[in-house]
Structure formats: structure tokens, C-alpha cells
């Protein structure tokens, strides 16, 4: 009897066995985290996740558990346990673990803050492909935060993340999330500027992806509108069939039929839809010339989606002769009408200098706009809901995470929450210095309200040394941004000679300007003016007495 040796273990099998053993070891080390959980229910849930991680050999299960603990998803927040798990994950090469640990170190959440180590973790995570770390590094290099200011480095990091988001935008997989300011009276903020001009259909698709029944209502609403001959209703039905959803199956033929009816009535969405079907083919043979004709008609009616498609055609030379100048023009028009993909294409053109002078700064600003549309921005919603529910720490950690990525509103909101004195994750002596840092970052991104707060912090000596001169400098900057509060504060500084020579006439002028700038300043200015005039009259009487004697 001949005994044959067992088949050799393949390299792939060895690799899989090593990976599973690595996860098993990670699981055993992470069991100590259970000691930091308070309730038996939390321990049971955490133990299930840890066991699942060991069983499946998947690192992402542990990453999910850590995120739940840090941000309070599916249970109470437990920062100590999250830190322990993220330290293990980071050591094992998890780019999500490295990003999270960089964030915790940057603000000193659950660990001693260390900017150098935070930057190191972000760098490792970025090399590992983590998009959030790339955006954080892009933001830091753009403004020179703890690193030398470097536009090209900022561009490289932002571009990689923007490219990923642009791909999702092409599939309608991203949608702007409303970003609510927590400051009671934000200045110079126009209504709904954070919600871009996306059409109704895309909003309902966004709801459908999250299981919302509103998509069904939208379908029946458009169906009813179409039955009355409404061109918009017919066109949006075409879009719904073109893309497919939980309410209607994807059907190009039905989409074509609805688009045709709407286009015959001159509806821009209908015209665009026919152009798109000619561009892609399927129901009809690909015909770029016909596609261009319909896109042009829709673009003339101001439809941003059609303007975008014309830009793509001129950029690539599909159906028309390449014309980079015209491509830039249509991308610009589309971006002005809220089309984010057009913003991405403009950034690409500025990066390569195609059809326009190369500008690293312009490209970075445009890529940043695209990056801020990523799914991570949904934390704005969960952070706001936590704030509304009185969960200050839960809200703050999520806003701080977004603030680290460079979202100005998140920086302002984080500082605002820090001032509420409801925060427990930081010691009292950390509150004002950290809030000052956040207001400063928001101010550097053009927020006038934050610039006024910078002046206030130096005026009162919150988190820094009291310095009236620096306070005045910040008030001047904010006043130049049309902040009525800053004008009022400057008037007060001139009235009392704080940080600047006393000048009653300039004080009076700044009070008047504050009243002219904002109706809210009328009563405070009126009261201040009475006091100012009384003071001026008293000074004149004293001078008369001196001369009379």
C-alpha cells in the first residue's frame, strides 16, 4: 500500500489561516473592553459582536463596535472602551482605527491630546486609503494647521476623496445633508444655502434608499399630476422609470415614453431625458448628435443637468468637436445652478490647466465642496438630533469629528456646545481653550460670528490672556464682514478707550453703522447712544466749569 503525502498547503490558505489567527488574537485582547461597560445588556451586545468578529475573521465588525461605543450608536456612549478598541485596531493596521485614534488624540478625547501623534495616525490611515483622513489632511495642508501650508499636498488629498464621491454622485448615491447652525443668531447666513438646488426626484430617491415610504407618495403624486396633463409630473415619472426605485422598476422604454410627452410640451427635464437616452442608447440607438440637440434645448431653459452633459460632451469630444472653453463655460453654469458634478469637473480642469489657467487654490476650494457631500456628512443629522435630545456629549463628539474634517459649521457648533457647560467628556479647564481653538478655525474660514467670538474671548480672557488690542483687531475683521455686533463692540471700545485711543466721534459713527446694518441693533444702539451723549455732555460741562473757574 502506497501512502501519498497530504497536498501542500497553498499560499492562499496560509494567508487566510494567518488572518483568522490574527483576528482571534485581536478578539482575545479586546475582551478586556467588556470590563468598561456598565449594564449587562451592553456587555451582552458587545460580546456578541466580538464573538462574531472572531468567528468571521472580519476586522470591520470590531470597527463597527468601536464606532458604536464612540458615537453612541445602538447604545450608550463609552469613550474609554472605544479608545481601547481603537488602539488595538490601529496597531493591527485598521485605517478606520488609525483615523479614529488620530481624531481622539487631536482633541484629547479619552486620551492625552497629542497633535504630532494625531498627524502620524492620519498619515498612516491616508496611505491605507481612508478617505476621511485624506480630507482631514487636505484641510490641514490647505490652511497650515500643525503642518506647513501646502496647496499641492491639499489638492492631492482632497482630489482622491472627491473622485470617489463624484463616482457616487453619477449614480445618484449622494445627496446634500442640511447643516443646522446651533448659534442663536448666526450672521450673514442666507436661508438654505447649505441645501443645493437638487430636483425633487433625487430627494425622494434619497428617502427611498433609507426605506422611507415617501417615495411611494411621490410616485402617486407625479402620476396624478401627469393624468391632468402636467408636464413636470410626466417628466418626473420619466426620471423615476429611468433610474428605478422601490416604487417603480427600471424601465427605459416607459421612461422614453414619458420623456417624449414632456419634451413635446417643451419641458426641460423631458428634453434632458431624451438626450440622455440618445447618449446612452438602449431604447434607441446611440446618437450623440441627437443627444446634443436635446441637451442644448434643455440647457437653454436653465436645467443644470443638461448644462453638465453639454460640458461633458465638449470636454470629451463626443458628438461635437472638443472645445475646452465651452466645456468650462457649461460646467460653470451648471455649478452655479447647484450641480455638484459640474463643480468636480471644474476642479479637474483647474488641476490640469485644461481650458483655463491652472490654479491649485481654485481646484482645492472646488474639491473641498465636493468632499463635504460625502456620506460622513450625515453625522450632521445625528449630531443635531442628539443635541435636541439634550445629549451634549454625544452631539459634541460627532460635531468635533466633522470639525476635524474642516466643516466650518461643525466647528462653530462644537464651540457653541462647549460653552453650554453641559459637556462632561472634558475637564473644565479644557473647555475654553478648546472652544477658542474651534472659534478660531471657524473664523479662519470666513465666519463673521466666530470672528466676533474670538474678539470676545480676548476681551474677557476666556481660554487665553486678556488683550483688548487683539479683541479690537478681531472686531475690525468682523465689522468688515458686515457684522453689526462687531460694529457695536468697536463703538464700545472707542467709547471707553479699550485697546485703542478713546474717540467719542468714532464711537458714535460705529454705533450708527451697527444700527444701519441690523434692525436687531436699533434698541441696544439707542440705549448706548443715550449713555454716550450723556457722557459727552458731562465732559463738556466739566470743561466749562474748569474754564469758568
matplotlib code that plots the C-alpha trace (Angstrom):
import matplotlib.pyplot as plt

x = [0.0, 1.5, 0.9, 0.7, 1.7, -1.0, -1.4, 0.8, -1.0, -1.4, -0.1, -3.7, -4.8, -1.8, -2.7, -6.3, -5.3, -2.9, -5.6, -8.1, -5.5, -4.7, -8.4, -8.7, -5.8, -7.4, -10.6, -8.9, -7.2, -10.3, -12.3, -11.0, -13.1, -16.1, -14.9, -15.6, -19.3, -21.8, -25.0, -25.3, -27.3, -24.4, -21.9, -24.0, -24.3, -20.6, -19.7, -21.9, -20.1, -16.6, -17.5, -18.8, -15.5, -13.6, -15.9, -16.0, -12.4, -13.7, -12.0, -14.9, -17.1, -14.7, -14.6, -18.4, -18.4, -15.8, -17.8, -21.0, -19.1, -17.6, -20.7, -23.3, -24.9, -27.2, -26.3, -24.8, -21.6, -18.5, -15.3, -12.9, -14.0, -13.8, -10.3, -9.1, -10.6, -9.3, -5.8, -5.9, -7.4, -4.8, -2.0, -3.4, -3.3, -7.0, -7.2, -10.5, -8.9, -6.0, -8.3, -10.4, -7.3, -6.0, -9.2, -9.2, -5.6, -6.2, -8.8, -7.7, -10.9, -10.3, -6.6, -4.0, -4.1, -1.1, -1.1, 2.1, 0.7, -2.6, -1.0, 1.0, -2.1, -3.9, -0.9, -0.9, -4.7, -4.4, -1.8, -4.2, -6.8, -9.0, -10.9, -11.8, -8.1, -7.4, -9.9, -8.5, -5.0, -6.4, -7.9, -4.8, -2.5, -4.9, -4.8, -1.5, -2.9, 0.0, 1.7, 3.3, 0.7, 1.0, -1.6, -0.3, -0.5, -4.0, -5.0, -3.6, -5.6, -8.9, -8.8, -8.7, -11.7, -13.6, -13.0, -14.7, -17.7, -18.0, -18.5, -21.3, -22.8, -23.0, -25.1, -27.3, -25.9, -25.1, -27.3, -26.6, -27.5, -28.9, -26.4, -28.1, -26.3, -26.8, -25.7, -28.8, -28.3, -25.8, -24.8, -24.5, -26.2, -28.6, -31.5, -31.0, -27.6, -26.4, -29.2, -28.2, -30.7, -31.2, -34.5, -37.4, -36.9, -33.4, -34.7, -37.3, -34.7, -32.6, -35.6, -36.2, -32.7, -33.4, -36.7, -38.9, -42.4, -42.4, -41.1, -44.4, -46.3, -44.0, -44.8, -48.6, -48.3, -46.5, -48.8, -51.8, -50.2, -49.4, -53.0, -54.0, -51.5, -48.9, -45.6, -43.5, -45.4, -44.9, -41.2, -40.5, -42.3, -39.8, -37.0, -38.4, -38.6, -35.2, -33.4, -35.7, -36.6, -38.6, -41.7, -41.2, -39.0, -36.3, -37.7, -36.1, -39.0, -41.5, -39.1, -38.7, -42.5, -42.9, -39.9, -41.3, -44.7, -43.0, -40.4, -43.2, -44.6, -41.1, -40.4, -36.6, -36.5, -38.2, -35.8, -32.9, -34.3, -34.5, -31.0, -29.7, -31.4, -29.8, -26.5, -26.6, -28.5, -30.7, -34.3, -32.8, -29.5, -26.7, -26.8, -24.6, -25.8, -29.5, -28.4, -26.5, -29.6, -31.9, -29.3, -28.9, -32.6, -32.9, -29.7, -31.2, -34.1, -31.6, -31.6, -28.3, -28.2, -28.3, -25.6, -23.5, -24.0, -23.0, -19.9, -19.0, -19.6, -17.4, -14.7, -14.6, -15.5, -18.5, -20.8, -19.1, -15.6, -13.6, -13.8, -12.4, -13.5, -17.1, -16.8, -15.6, -18.5, -21.2, -19.6, -19.6, -23.2, -24.2, -22.3, -24.0, -27.3, -26.2, -24.9, -22.1, -20.7, -20.0, -18.0, -15.9, -15.2, -14.3, -11.8, -10.3, -9.9, -8.2, -5.9, -4.7, -5.0, -7.4, -9.3, -8.3, -5.1, -4.0, -4.9, -4.1, -6.1, -9.3, -9.0, -8.7, -11.7, -13.8, -12.7, -13.4, -17.0, -17.4, -15.8, -18.2, -21.0, -19.7, -21.9, -19.9, -21.9, -24.9, -23.4, -24.8, -28.3, -27.5, -25.4, -28.4, -30.9, -28.6, -28.3, -32.1, -32.4, -30.1, -27.3, -24.5, -21.5, -23.0, -23.7, -20.3, -18.2, -20.0, -19.7, -16.0, -15.4, -16.8, -15.0, -11.7, -12.6, -12.9, -16.6, -16.9, -20.5, -19.4, -16.5, -19.0, -21.5, -18.8, -17.6, -21.2, -21.8, -18.5, -19.8, -23.1, -21.4, -23.2, -20.2, -18.8, -16.1, -13.7, -12.3, -13.5, -10.0, -10.1, -13.4, -12.5, -9.1, -10.7, -13.7, -11.3, -9.4, -12.7, -13.9, -10.5, -10.8, -14.3, -13.2, -10.3, -12.9, -14.8, -17.4, -18.1, -19.9, -16.9, -14.6, -16.7, -16.4, -12.6, -12.7, -15.0, -12.6, -9.6, -11.7, -12.8, -9.6, -11.5, -9.0, -6.3, -4.7, -7.0, -5.9, -8.0, -5.8, -6.3, -10.0, -10.2, -8.4, -11.0, -13.9, -12.5, -12.2, -15.8, -17.0, -15.5, -17.7, -20.8, -21.3, -23.5, -22.3, -18.7, -19.6, -21.4, -18.4, -16.0, -18.1, -17.9, -14.1, -13.7, -16.1, -14.0, -10.6, -10.1, -7.3, -7.5, -7.4, -10.6, -12.6, -16.2, -16.9, -15.7, -17.7, -20.8, -20.1, -19.7, -22.9, -24.8, -23.3, -24.4, -28.0, -27.9, -26.6, -29.1, -32.5, -31.7, -29.1, -31.5, -32.5, -29.0, -27.6, -30.3, -29.5, -25.8, -26.2, -28.1, -25.3, -22.7, -24.4, -24.9, -21.2, -20.3, -22.5, -21.0, -17.5, -18.4, -19.9, -16.8, -14.7, -17.0, -16.6, -12.8, -12.8, -15.3, -13.2]
y = [0.0, 3.3, 6.2, 9.5, 12.7, 15.2, 18.0, 21.0, 24.0, 26.7, 30.2, 31.5, 29.0, 30.0, 33.7, 33.0, 31.0, 33.7, 36.4, 34.3, 33.7, 37.4, 38.3, 35.6, 37.2, 40.6, 39.3, 37.9, 41.2, 43.2, 41.2, 43.5, 46.2, 44.5, 45.5, 49.1, 48.5, 49.2, 47.4, 43.7, 44.4, 46.4, 43.7, 41.1, 43.0, 43.9, 40.2, 39.1, 41.5, 40.4, 36.8, 37.5, 39.2, 36.1, 33.7, 35.6, 36.8, 40.3, 43.4, 45.6, 44.1, 45.3, 48.7, 48.9, 48.1, 50.8, 53.4, 52.4, 53.0, 56.3, 57.9, 56.2, 54.3, 51.5, 52.0, 54.4, 56.2, 54.7, 56.6, 54.6, 51.3, 52.9, 54.2, 50.7, 49.1, 51.7, 51.4, 47.7, 48.2, 50.9, 48.7, 45.9, 48.3, 49.3, 52.6, 53.3, 52.7, 54.9, 57.7, 57.5, 57.4, 60.5, 62.3, 61.3, 62.4, 65.7, 66.9, 64.9, 62.8, 59.9, 60.3, 63.0, 65.3, 65.0, 66.8, 65.1, 61.6, 62.5, 63.7, 60.4, 58.3, 60.4, 59.9, 56.1, 55.9, 58.0, 55.7, 52.9, 54.5, 56.2, 59.0, 60.8, 61.0, 62.3, 65.1, 65.9, 66.2, 68.2, 70.6, 70.9, 71.5, 74.0, 76.2, 75.2, 73.6, 71.9, 71.4, 73.8, 75.3, 73.4, 73.8, 70.9, 68.5, 69.7, 69.2, 65.6, 64.6, 66.3, 65.1, 61.4, 61.8, 64.0, 61.4, 58.7, 61.0, 62.0, 58.4, 58.1, 61.3, 59.9, 57.1, 59.4, 57.8, 61.1, 64.0, 67.2, 66.9, 70.0, 71.5, 73.4, 76.1, 76.0, 79.6, 81.6, 84.4, 83.5, 86.5, 86.8, 83.4, 83.3, 80.9, 77.3, 77.9, 74.5, 72.8, 72.8, 73.1, 69.3, 68.4, 66.8, 63.4, 63.0, 63.9, 61.2, 58.7, 59.7, 58.8, 55.6, 54.3, 54.7, 52.8, 55.9, 55.4, 59.0, 57.6, 55.8, 59.1, 60.9, 58.3, 58.6, 62.4, 62.6, 60.0, 62.1, 65.3, 63.6, 62.5, 66.1, 66.8, 68.5, 68.4, 68.3, 65.3, 63.5, 64.3, 63.2, 59.9, 59.5, 60.1, 57.6, 54.9, 55.8, 55.3, 52.7, 52.6, 50.8, 52.3, 51.6, 49.2, 50.5, 50.7, 52.7, 52.2, 53.6, 56.4, 57.2, 57.4, 59.9, 61.9, 62.2, 63.5, 66.1, 67.1, 67.8, 70.3, 72.0, 70.6, 70.8, 67.6, 65.8, 67.2, 66.2, 62.7, 62.2, 63.5, 61.1, 58.1, 59.0, 59.5, 56.1, 54.1, 51.1, 52.1, 53.9, 53.7, 55.8, 59.1, 61.8, 64.4, 64.0, 63.9, 67.2, 68.7, 67.8, 68.7, 72.1, 72.8, 71.8, 73.8, 77.0, 76.6, 76.6, 72.9, 72.2, 68.5, 69.4, 72.0, 69.4, 67.0, 69.6, 70.3, 66.6, 66.4, 69.4, 68.1, 64.6, 65.4, 63.1, 64.2, 67.6, 68.9, 69.2, 72.7, 73.2, 76.8, 75.8, 72.8, 75.1, 77.6, 74.9, 73.4, 76.8, 77.5, 74.1, 74.6, 78.0, 76.1, 73.7, 70.8, 69.3, 67.0, 70.2, 71.5, 68.4, 68.8, 72.4, 71.3, 68.8, 71.4, 73.8, 71.0, 70.1, 73.6, 72.4, 75.2, 77.6, 78.7, 76.1, 77.2, 74.9, 77.2, 77.2, 73.4, 72.8, 75.0, 73.2, 69.7, 70.6, 71.5, 68.0, 66.3, 67.8, 66.0, 62.6, 60.2, 61.2, 64.5, 62.5, 62.9, 66.5, 65.0, 62.5, 65.2, 67.7, 65.1, 64.3, 68.0, 68.4, 65.4, 67.0, 64.6, 67.2, 64.7, 62.5, 65.6, 67.2, 64.1, 63.9, 67.7, 67.5, 64.7, 66.8, 69.9, 67.9, 67.4, 71.1, 71.7, 75.3, 74.9, 71.8, 73.9, 76.7, 74.2, 72.4, 75.6, 76.6, 73.3, 73.6, 76.9, 75.4, 73.9, 70.7, 68.8, 66.1, 64.5, 67.3, 68.9, 72.4, 73.8, 72.3, 73.9, 77.5, 76.8, 74.2, 76.4, 79.2, 76.9, 75.9, 79.5, 80.4, 77.7, 78.8, 82.4, 81.5, 80.1, 83.4, 83.1, 86.6, 85.3, 83.2, 86.2, 88.2, 85.4, 85.5, 89.2, 88.3, 85.6, 88.0, 90.8, 88.6, 86.5, 83.2, 80.4, 83.0, 86.1, 89.2, 91.5, 94.4, 95.2, 91.7, 91.9, 95.2, 93.5, 90.7, 93.2, 95.2, 92.0, 91.0, 94.6, 94.4, 91.3, 93.5, 92.1, 94.6, 93.0, 93.7, 97.3, 97.7, 96.3, 98.5, 101.5, 100.5, 100.0, 103.5, 105.0, 103.7, 103.7, 99.9, 98.6, 101.8, 105.6, 106.9, 108.6, 109.6, 110.7, 107.3, 105.5, 107.4, 106.5, 102.8, 102.8, 104.4, 101.8, 99.0, 100.3, 100.7, 97.2, 95.3, 96.1, 94.0, 96.6, 99.5, 99.3, 98.5, 101.3, 103.7, 102.9, 103.1, 106.4, 107.9, 106.9, 108.2, 111.6, 111.9, 111.2, 113.7, 116.4, 115.7, 116.1, 119.4, 120.7, 119.8, 121.7, 124.8, 124.7, 124.5, 127.5, 129.4, 129.0]
z = [0.0, -1.1, 1.2, -0.6, 1.3, 2.0, -0.5, 0.3, 1.9, -0.7, -0.1, -0.1, 2.6, 4.7, 4.3, 5.3, 8.3, 9.4, 9.0, 11.0, 13.7, 13.8, 14.3, 17.0, 18.9, 18.4, 19.8, 22.9, 23.5, 23.1, 25.6, 28.4, 26.9, 28.4, 31.9, 31.0, 30.0, 32.8, 32.0, 31.4, 28.2, 26.8, 27.7, 26.1, 22.9, 22.8, 23.5, 20.5, 18.2, 19.5, 19.1, 15.6, 14.7, 15.9, 14.1, 10.7, 10.9, 9.8, 11.2, 10.2, 12.9, 15.6, 13.8, 13.9, 17.7, 18.3, 16.4, 18.3, 21.6, 20.5, 18.9, 21.0, 18.1, 19.3, 22.9, 25.4, 24.7, 26.2, 25.3, 27.4, 25.8, 22.4, 22.9, 24.0, 20.9, 18.5, 19.9, 19.2, 15.7, 14.9, 16.0, 13.7, 10.7, 10.5, 8.7, 10.4, 13.7, 12.9, 11.7, 14.9, 17.1, 15.3, 16.0, 19.7, 20.1, 18.2, 20.8, 23.8, 24.0, 26.3, 25.8, 26.3, 23.3, 21.0, 17.7, 16.4, 17.0, 15.6, 12.4, 12.2, 12.5, 9.8, 7.5, 8.0, 7.5, 4.4, 2.9, 3.8, 1.6, 4.3, 2.7, 5.9, 6.8, 3.3, 3.8, 7.2, 5.8, 2.8, 5.3, 7.4, 4.4, 2.9, 6.0, 7.5, 10.7, 12.6, 9.2, 6.7, 4.4, 1.1, -1.6, -3.7, -0.8, 0.0, -3.6, -3.7, -0.6, -1.5, -5.1, -4.1, -1.9, -4.4, -7.1, -5.0, -4.2, -7.9, -8.9, -6.3, -7.5, -11.0, -9.6, -7.5, -4.4, -2.6, -1.5, 0.4, 4.1, 5.8, 8.2, 11.1, 12.9, 16.7, 17.2, 18.2, 15.8, 13.0, 11.0, 7.2, 6.7, 3.8, 4.1, 3.0, 1.4, 2.5, 0.6, -3.1, -5.9, -6.5, -8.0, -6.2, -7.6, -6.2, -2.8, -2.9, -4.1, -1.1, 1.1, -0.7, -0.1, 3.6, 3.4, 3.6, 2.2, 0.8, -2.5, -2.9, -2.2, -4.7, -7.4, -6.9, -6.8, -10.1, -11.6, -10.6, -11.9, -15.2, -15.6, -15.6, -18.4, -16.1, -18.0, -14.8, -13.5, -16.7, -16.8, -13.2, -13.9, -16.8, -14.4, -11.9, -14.5, -15.9, -12.6, -11.0, -7.3, -4.6, -6.1, -9.8, -11.8, -14.0, -17.5, -20.3, -22.7, -20.3, -19.4, -23.1, -23.5, -20.6, -21.6, -25.2, -23.9, -21.6, -24.3, -26.8, -24.3, -24.0, -20.5, -19.9, -17.8, -20.7, -23.2, -21.0, -20.6, -24.3, -24.7, -22.1, -23.7, -27.0, -25.3, -23.5, -26.1, -25.3, -26.3, -29.2, -31.0, -29.6, -31.4, -29.9, -32.4, -31.3, -27.7, -28.1, -29.7, -26.8, -24.1, -25.7, -25.7, -22.0, -21.1, -22.7, -20.3, -17.4, -16.5, -14.7, -15.6, -19.3, -18.9, -17.2, -20.1, -22.6, -20.6, -20.7, -24.5, -25.2, -22.8, -24.3, -27.9, -28.0, -30.8, -31.1, -31.6, -28.4, -27.0, -23.5, -23.3, -23.9, -21.6, -18.8, -19.6, -19.3, -16.2, -14.6, -15.5, -14.1, -10.9, -10.4, -10.6, -7.9, -9.9, -7.8, -10.5, -12.5, -9.5, -9.7, -13.4, -12.8, -10.2, -12.6, -15.3, -12.8, -11.7, -15.1, -16.6, -19.3, -20.9, -18.1, -16.3, -13.8, -10.3, -7.3, -4.9, -7.1, -7.5, -3.8, -3.0, -5.5, -4.5, -0.9, -1.8, -3.4, -0.4, 2.0, 0.3, 1.4, 3.5, 6.6, 6.5, 7.7, 11.1, 11.0, 11.4, 14.2, 16.0, 15.8, 17.0, 19.9, 20.7, 20.6, 22.9, 25.5, 24.9, 24.8, 24.8, 22.0, 19.9, 20.6, 19.6, 16.3, 15.6, 16.6, 14.1, 11.3, 12.6, 12.3, 8.6, 8.1, 8.2, 9.4, 10.7, 12.8, 14.2, 15.2, 16.6, 18.6, 20.2, 20.9, 22.7, 24.6, 26.0, 27.2, 30.4, 29.8, 28.5, 30.6, 28.4, 29.0, 32.2, 33.0, 32.3, 28.8, 27.8, 26.9, 25.3, 23.0, 22.3, 21.4, 19.0, 17.3, 17.0, 15.6, 12.9, 12.0, 11.8, 9.5, 7.1, 7.0, 9.7, 11.0, 14.1, 15.0, 14.5, 16.9, 19.4, 19.0, 20.0, 23.0, 24.2, 24.2, 25.7, 28.7, 28.8, 28.2, 27.4, 26.8, 28.2, 28.2, 25.4, 24.4, 21.4, 19.9, 20.7, 18.7, 15.8, 15.6, 15.9, 13.0, 10.8, 11.7, 11.1, 7.6, 7.1, 7.9, 11.4, 13.4, 16.7, 15.8, 14.9, 18.2, 20.1, 18.3, 19.2, 22.9, 22.7, 21.2, 23.7, 26.6, 25.1, 25.4, 23.2, 21.1, 21.8, 23.2, 20.4, 21.1, 17.5, 16.1, 18.8, 17.6, 14.0, 14.7, 16.8, 13.8, 11.4, 13.7, 13.6, 9.9, 9.4, 11.5, 12.9, 15.9, 16.9, 17.0, 20.7, 22.0, 19.9, 21.1, 24.8, 24.2, 22.3, 25.2, 27.6, 25.2, 24.7, 28.5, 28.9, 26.2, 27.8, 31.2, 29.8, 28.2, 31.4, 33.3, 30.7, 31.1, 34.9, 34.5, 32.1, 34.2, 37.4]

ax = plt.figure().add_subplot(projection="3d")
ax.plot(x, y, z, "-o")
ax.set_aspect("equal")
plt.show()
